[in-house]
């Protein structure tokens, strides 16, 4: 008896070959990435200058270095724990997380994930271009006397955004190549920065909440601490909608613990740029306090002001390399998913469209709005809306025992009807209800002093409880709805459901839509 030949992996495509795949399931032969590749992409996307900017926020909020360090560690670890389970959907289904969410929000409800990824991409692509462009212009001003006028910033933003967009158009392999370089080089530059600023760093920097501070200032400590932790937490949570974009190239039989571990460690490793930003911000607050004035903070300008002359060039390199990494990881996934929501757009065209819109947003945010306030408010809103969606996805994964029907997940993308995940006219109102109720409640309870305070923001005496409240409500409400209103047994696969009941509701067959059937 002769053995059947096995399918051999396809040869690796060239870096300059435009990626042909959208959100359809990646063929097994093409899934040659490893959990370590996931680590490099996720860590490379956060081991950047823009993460340093987020790391400076605890100082901008008035915390001491030690208080800021505690808020940073809390935010990173909590965010990593929330994020890491989201890595399993890509290997399981060979597609991105928004498409995988069809199993829990319905064939049409998956657009929620697309919407959240779009918001996240615009925000973090903007942060990367803003911070990197500012650093490049500031460094060129110090090194070569380049004018720091509006024209210089416009040119820097446009050129940098164009480079990021070009990498995203080529696709995953090119992005992985960029991140391979970014992980090593950016880490080396951060360590070099530790040497550059070691003589000026004082871990005893006290911040605003000292023993001699007045009662009004002291009362702002916990709101400031929680607010700083939430901004830090927004960084790992922002990857929730994107992890599947990269992990879909990992084989389905890869050990899940390694995939989850790679996602978790990629965020723990971001303590390097976060602490770099925190430490340098404390130096800026001591030596050049005008740059951390809450009315007009300028972390990049302050960093250049306190940097020794020999570190200007490394700062520019760090801005260029790190910004490319963050920008590509943010923009690539949204272009990928946008092409499935609007099927007339290819992945390349969708990426170009989202990129152009993001670039427009960058210029409006930089020249017409309060940049720091916009970043902190937008970041908080993103995690408030995205985290409940992630809770629904993760709990759905456990109730399904990790089983999915990849063909039924693609119904929306093929403009079909029916299948295991059709539920009620393409919507799974159980998951949708759990998401929007918890997200809305989180927004109502948001309390960002001086920026955005929801109608219930004072519920905890000024402490922002929006995130833990939305997490708890999403978990309890979703599981309760699954128990009270069971989903079809067919949605759970051969081993059946875990934790919840099921019903024997028949599943409609997958059919073409009338428009396609008569085309």
Secondary structure, DSSP 8 states (H G I E B T S, - for coil): --------------TTS-----SS---GGG--B-HHHHHHHHHHHHSSHHHHHHHTHHHHTT--HHHHHHHHHHHHHHHHHHHHGGGHHHHHHSS-HHHHTHHHH-TTTTHHHHHHHHHHHHHHHHHHHHHHHHHHHHHHHHHH----SHHHHHHHHHHHHHHHHHHHHH-HHHHHHHHHHHHHHHHHHHHHHHHHHTTT--TT---S--TTS-HHHHTTHHHHHHHHHHHHHHHHHTTTTTHHHHHTTB-TTS-HHHHHHHHHHHHHTTHHHHHHHHHHHHHHHHH-GGGG-TTS--HHHHHHHHS-GGGHHHHHHHHHHHHHHHHHHHHHHHHHHHHHHSTTS-HHHHHHHHHHHHHHHHHHHHHHS-HHHHHHHHHHHHHHHHHHHHHHHHHHHHHTTT---HHHHTTTTTTEE-STT-TBTTB-HHHHHHHHHHHHHHHHT-EETTTEE-TTGGGGTT---HHHHHHHHHHHHHHHHHHHS-EEGGGG-TT--SSS-EE-------EE-HHHHT-
